[in-house]
Amino acid sequence: MLKHQWMLATAESCTGGLIAGACTDLAGSSVWFERGFVTYSNAAKTEMLGVDAALIATQGAVSELVVRAMVQGALQHSKAQVAVAVTGVAGPTGGSAEKPVGTVWFGWATPTGLHSEVQQFAGDRAAVRSATVHHALRQLAVLLK
């Protein structure tokens, strides 16, 4: 981030701001961290990030198309060049056969493109959220190399 003088924005649902918190725990992060959006509700995803409510209604909040819209919205509603977004089922309730507890969709937007993937994490709510933060930031570092 520093090398290219890029700024980062986050758009978080299931982590509730933990990714932004991990970033801002680092001294000097104000040089590269622009802002974080905590969009826990579907309405917040629509109001703050511009995610189409019809998209959420048809795909579900925990889906590839929604996380891609979230990460694009984070870029469009900030001054950042790089963004990360997450939406998932942290548990212990809320899972389904198609999207069990621990399912998390990730989106990353960098100057080289938009990337998304799904992961399935084991453990309780805290473990799923912690694994989500680590994966989001680890993969961001890989994409920025």
Legacy VTK file of the C-alpha trace (Angstrom):
# vtk DataFile Version 3.0
C-alpha trace
ASCII
DATASET POLYDATA
POINTS 145 float
0.000 0.000 0.000
2.734 2.439 0.975
4.898 1.612 -2.034
2.118 2.654 -4.434
0.591 5.318 -2.168
-2.721 3.474 -2.249
-5.497 3.744 0.309
-7.622 0.870 1.612
-11.352 0.731 2.326
-13.171 -2.159 3.976
-16.798 -3.277 3.655
-17.722 -5.721 6.399
-20.793 -7.651 7.341
-20.064 -10.770 9.416
-16.885 -9.308 10.946
-18.583 -6.119 12.131
-15.511 -3.921 11.703
-12.826 -6.359 12.870
-10.862 -6.043 9.619
-10.802 -2.248 9.925
-9.862 -2.690 13.572
-6.965 -4.986 12.691
-5.719 -2.433 10.182
-6.008 0.540 12.496
-4.301 -1.366 15.324
-1.117 -0.732 13.340
0.706 2.500 14.098
0.845 4.722 11.020
-2.162 3.107 9.351
-3.670 6.533 8.698
-1.233 6.788 5.790
-2.896 3.866 3.967
-6.257 3.132 5.646
-8.994 5.361 4.213
-12.246 4.122 5.794
-14.348 1.174 6.832
-17.994 0.429 6.192
-19.771 -1.829 8.676
-22.801 -2.949 6.710
-24.246 -5.638 8.912
-27.845 -5.277 7.732
-29.071 -5.636 4.176
-30.370 -2.066 4.323
-26.893 -0.825 5.254
-25.382 -2.659 2.287
-27.838 -0.847 0.032
-27.648 2.586 1.693
-23.904 2.791 2.334
-22.443 0.756 -0.530
-25.120 0.982 -3.212
-25.739 -2.783 -3.334
-28.982 -3.345 -5.236
-31.683 -4.555 -2.832
-33.055 -6.798 -5.588
-29.656 -8.478 -5.853
-29.678 -9.224 -2.126
-33.267 -10.498 -2.386
-32.479 -12.887 -5.241
-28.951 -14.020 -4.313
-28.952 -13.654 -0.541
-26.594 -11.413 1.419
-24.040 -14.224 1.619
-23.218 -14.643 -2.055
-20.554 -13.923 -4.621
-22.543 -11.271 -6.465
-23.308 -9.385 -3.254
-19.700 -9.415 -2.004
-18.521 -8.197 -5.415
-21.076 -5.376 -5.267
-19.944 -4.580 -1.716
-16.280 -4.293 -2.664
-17.108 -2.159 -5.702
-19.330 0.032 -3.523
-16.496 0.494 -1.034
-14.316 1.875 -3.815
-17.071 4.062 -5.247
-17.963 5.547 -1.853
-14.404 6.263 -0.754
-11.154 7.710 -1.986
-9.445 4.293 -1.818
-7.764 2.439 -4.669
-7.945 -0.933 -2.895
-10.856 -2.526 -1.031
-11.781 -5.729 0.750
-15.311 -6.937 1.524
-16.695 -9.866 3.501
-20.153 -11.307 4.034
-20.870 -14.588 5.737
-22.582 -16.715 8.342
-20.589 -16.487 11.579
-23.091 -18.493 13.630
-24.078 -20.092 15.783
-27.428 -19.624 14.002
-28.360 -18.402 10.546
-26.884 -21.203 8.492
-28.678 -23.308 5.903
-27.931 -26.411 3.848
-26.665 -24.213 0.996
-24.836 -21.749 3.266
-23.863 -23.471 6.516
-22.376 -21.658 9.485
-18.793 -20.760 8.624
-19.516 -19.861 4.976
-17.836 -16.562 4.084
-17.618 -14.794 0.741
-14.624 -12.509 0.170
-14.142 -9.741 -2.373
-10.990 -7.803 -3.135
-10.646 -4.882 -5.509
-7.172 -3.815 -6.563
-5.896 -1.764 -9.469
-5.342 -5.081 -11.288
-8.935 -6.253 -10.960
-11.733 -7.693 -8.882
-11.310 -11.030 -7.116
-13.749 -13.104 -5.092
-13.842 -16.475 -3.401
-15.744 -18.454 -0.805
-14.275 -20.148 2.250
-15.737 -22.490 4.835
-14.369 -22.029 8.357
-14.871 -24.349 11.308
-15.401 -23.390 14.906
-17.575 -21.081 16.936
-18.554 -17.508 16.073
-15.295 -16.033 17.358
-13.226 -18.566 15.403
-15.112 -17.913 12.155
-14.748 -14.160 12.529
-11.056 -14.390 13.404
-10.338 -16.709 10.472
-12.222 -14.321 8.199
-10.089 -11.350 9.252
-6.858 -13.291 8.787
-7.843 -14.681 5.397
-9.075 -11.328 4.102
-5.819 -9.563 4.961
-3.510 -12.445 4.017
-5.080 -12.746 0.570
-5.024 -8.981 0.115
-1.252 -9.053 0.718
-0.894 -11.825 -1.885
-2.926 -9.879 -4.441
-0.868 -6.728 -3.915
2.483 -8.450 -4.594
LINES 1 146
145 0 1 2 3 4 5 6 7 8 9 10 11 12 13 14 15 16 17 18 19 20 21 22 23 24 25 26 27 28 29 30 31 32 33 34 35 36 37 38 39 40 41 42 43 44 45 46 47 48 49 50 51 52 53 54 55 56 57 58 59 60 61 62 63 64 65 66 67 68 69 70 71 72 73 74 75 76 77 78 79 80 81 82 83 84 85 86 87 88 89 90 91 92 93 94 95 96 97 98 99 100 101 102 103 104 105 106 107 108 109 110 111 112 113 114 115 116 117 118 119 120 121 122 123 124 125 126 127 128 129 130 131 132 133 134 135 136 137 138 139 140 141 142 143 144
